[in-house]
């Protein structure tokens, strides 16, 4: 672990970024979107994906029980994965409105903005008033 003031070097990560940047540069004549797709493909479908799968299938790592297992992620898993763009979530009520933070727990992002069914409203002192 580097100490405060140490220069931290990560040549493997640097090579990952260099590979992606080179793929983007090679495709830049086809436009920005093509360059981004080329960088993405270098990661998920190219030599970077191959190295990820090679590492996780060759290096058993311990789980929380202490048992060691090899990774189950395949090259096809990486190659077929795509990010999705989600619609923003919004909630309007008497006191709060606007965009809400999306969450894996649907209640976590919107619960502070949900109106209390009994008709209570928060007061300046933090107490609940009718």
N, C-alpha and C positions, 0 to 999 in steps of 0.2 A: 504494500500500500504506500503510495507516495506521501511524503511528509509535506507540511505547509512550506511553500517556496520551491519545492521540487518541480522540475520540468517533467510532465507526464507525456509519454509517447505511446501511441497505440498504432503500430505500423499495419496491423491487419485491418483496422477500421479505415485507416488512410487509404489502403489499397482498395477497399470496398468503394469508398467515395470516388477514387480515381477511375475505377472501372465504370461506375455509373456516369461520371462526367464525360468520359471518353465516348460512351455509347450515345449520350445526348448530343455531343458535339458532332459525331458522325452523321446523325440524323437531322441536324439543325436546318439543312437546306430544304427539308420538307415542312418546316414550320415548328412553332413552339410545342403544339400538342404532340407531334411526332417525336420530338426530342424527349419530352417527358415520358412518353410511352416506351421509347428505347431505353431510357434509364431504368424504368420500372421493369422492363423485360430482362435487362442485365441482372437485376436483383432476383426476380422471381422465376426466370426461365433460363438463365445463363449460368456462368461459372460460379457466381455467388451462391445461387440455389444449390448447385452441386456440392459446394464446400459445406454448406449448412447441413445438408442431408448426410454427407460423408461423416461429419463430426458427430452428429447426434446418434447415428447408427453404430459408430465405432467406440464411443465413450460412454459406458454405463455411468449413470449418476444416481446418488441415493435419493429416495423419496423421504417423506416425513417419518416413515417407520424404520428407516435405515437400510431397507432393501434397495439394491441397485438395479436399474433397468436401462435399457437402451431406448432412445427416442422412437416414436412411432410415426413421425412426420415423414412423408415421402416427397420425392421430387414432384410428382403429380399434384400433391396437395398444394405445394407452393405455386406451381405453374397455373393451376386453375383458380387460385384465390383472386378476388377482386374486391376492392373497397366499395362501399355503397355510400351514396349521399342521402342523408335522412332529412325529411322535412323538419323545420323548426317547430317547437311545441310552444303554444301560447295559451294563456288562461286569463280570463277577464272576470272580475267580480267587483263588488262595491269599493273595495279598498286597494286592491292590488291588480295590476294588469301588465301584460307585455310578455316578452319572450321568457321562457323558462329553460333551465338547464336540463337537457336530456340525460337520462340515467338508465342504467340497467335495472334499477329498482324504480318502477314507474311512480311510486309514491314519493321518493326522495326529492325529486326536482320540483314537484308541484305542491307538496303538502303545505308549505308555509303560506301559499296563496289561496288555499281552498277556504271558502267561507264556512264558518261554523254553522251547522244545521239549526242551532237554537237561536240564531239571529244575533249572536254576540259580535262585538267589534272591539278591537284592541284600543285601549286608551293610551294617552301620552305617558301615563305612569306604569304601563305594562299590564294593568288589570283589564279584565274583560267587562265590558259594559253593554247593556241593551240599548 
